[in-house]
C-alpha cells in the first residue's frame, strides 16, 4: 500500500496523504521518520524524512515519495 496516491485538483496535483510528523515509514530497506508534512516553498511542494540510520534529513517531492513506495511502520508504546 503506497502512502502517496496521486490526486488532481485543477491542473496541479494535490499533495498526497501522508503520515503525521514523528511517524515512521519504510521502503523495505530503510527506516525513515517523518520530520515535516507537505510544505510549499515557491512552486515546490515537499515533505522531509530523516533516515534513522544516518540521521540525514532530505526533502522529497510527491513524485519521489510515490516512487519510494513507502509503508507505515507500527510502533508500540
Buried (B, 14 or more C-beta within 10 A) or exposed (E): EEBBEEEEEEEEEBBBEBBEEEBBBBBEEBEBBBBBBBEEEEEEBBBBBBEBEEEEEBBBBBEBBBEBEBEEBEEEE
